[in-house]
Amino acid sequence: TTKKDIQDLPIGFYKETQLAMEKILAAADKFEDLVGGNEVFRARTKGVGVLPYDIASSYGVSGPILRASGVKFDLRSTTDYLPYKDLDFEIPIGENGDCYDRWYVRLIEMRESARIILQAIDSMPSGSLQAKVPKVIKVPKGQSYVRTENPKGEMGFHVISEGGLGPYRLKIRTPSFSNISILPELLEGQLLPDLIAIMGSLDFVLGDVDR
């Protein structure tokens, strides 16, 4: 390894990261009081766009939207990847599966994410920041599906290979595609002014839907 190949974290990285997470935790408290305590917001989100857990599961909904419907499912705790098994964090769930619960679950997850980062910087091991990767990578023959917990839900990659430089087939499973598919269920019988709250509570990205 040459001297120019050696990388390190910027000076002050740990302290600056800790200060940033403390600001996020403080902001989450303010948002809970300012937004969650707003009577108008509560009136326009509670009981609006209710998504039962069985319908959410049947459509393949994942992430905060699924957890807001009362399903305690998070890939970081159910699968063994990265160091999540060594970190302490809660999996918030909702009670009613409405727009308010989808907002509140995400708010709590902001706090949990900050807690995870604070724990991670305290236990970060020494060593190189970049793993050595060969210039030419051959995908082993066979197939594999790898999934991770994306901020919007489950992100998965299904790769089928014949042993060449490129995969025979690659299928990407994005969370927004399944999450937005429940709109016909959520919008039936709703008032037109409620459309904004319902769409916003799904937090989808069209590029993620279409790929």
C-alpha positions, 0 to 999 in steps of 0.5 A: 500500500502506498502512502497516497492510497491511505485514507482516513476520516476528516479531522473532527468527524466524530465530534461533528457527527455527534453534534449533527445527531444531537441537532436532529434529536432536538429537531425531532422533539420540536417537530413532534410538538409543533406538528403533532400538537397542531389541531388542524394537522391532527384533524386532517390526518387522523382517520384519513387514508387508513391502511389495514395491515392485511391489505398492506401485506397483500400488496407487498407494502414495506418500510414505514408505511407497513409499520404504521399499519401495525406490522413490526417488520424491519429487515435490519432486525430480521436479517443479518447484514451490516452491524445492526445486530450489535446496535440497540434500536426500537422498531416503532409501529402505528395503531391505526394505519392512517396518515397520522401514524405514517407521519409519526412512525417516520418521526420516531425513526428519525430519532432511532436513526440518530441513536444508531449513528451515535452508537456506530461512531462509538464502536467504529473499528480501526482499519482501511476505509475502502476494501480492495476490489478487483478491477474485473468482477465475474458474477459466480454462476447461479442466482441470488436475492439480496434485500436491505431496509431502505428509508422507504421500504425494502430494496432488493436485487435479484441477480441470475448469472451464467458466470460471465462478466455481466448478469444474465438477468437483473431484477430490482425491487424498489419500495415505491412501486409496491407502496404506491400500488395501494392508492386504489385502496386508500383513495376509494371513498375519500374526499378530494382535499384528503388526496394531498395528505394521503399521497404525501404520507406514502413518500414515494419517488416516481423514479423509484417506481419506474426505474 
